[in-house]
Amino acid sequence: MTRSPASRRGATVIETAIVLVLLIFLVCGLISGGFGVFRHQQVACLAQEGARWANVRGGEYSKDGNTPPTRQQIVDAAILPRAASMDPADIDVRVEWIDRGTNTVCDWDAAPKDIRSISASGEYVTNTVRVTVTYRWTPGMFWGPMDLRSVCESPMSN
């Protein structure tokens, strides 16, 4: 009293269809998630490179007769060349100057860009540059657009 294999064929097709659909969704989700992790790491790298590039071209750099770069020059020279396969229109960069003597934050283009300032206790402190990179990423599969953001602060170098 065993069933013939022919009567089981319909159930096997249905089970295979369900499992394959779930497997395809799982694989697509893993691929999309991998791209998200890659983009997040790329945004972090852009912020770090922008902060490094800005900190070595402020302060002492301007004392050598050079002019400190503007925010747009930082973006054009340090960030956009490293933004491989990213749409430049979706990248937003904010560059700020942090005066550690007074703990004030101002826009990079309006800042004095001195390496050190004097704190309230009369000690010299090293000022900092902060670069914030925000990228509007659209995975295109299961999620809508998301903002990937990274902030890097770097002390001014001599």
Secondary structure as UniProt FT lines:
FT   HELIX           5..8
FT   HELIX           9..55
FT   TURN            56..57
FT   HELIX           60..63
FT   TURN            64..65
FT   HELIX           71..74
FT   HELIX           75..79
FT   HELIX           80..82
FT   TURN            84..85
FT   HELIX           88..90
FT   STRAND          91..99
FT   TURN            100..103
FT   STRAND          104..107
FT   HELIX           108..110
FT   STRAND          116..118
FT   TURN            120..121
FT   STRAND          124..126
FT   STRAND          128..137
FT   STRAND          146..155
//
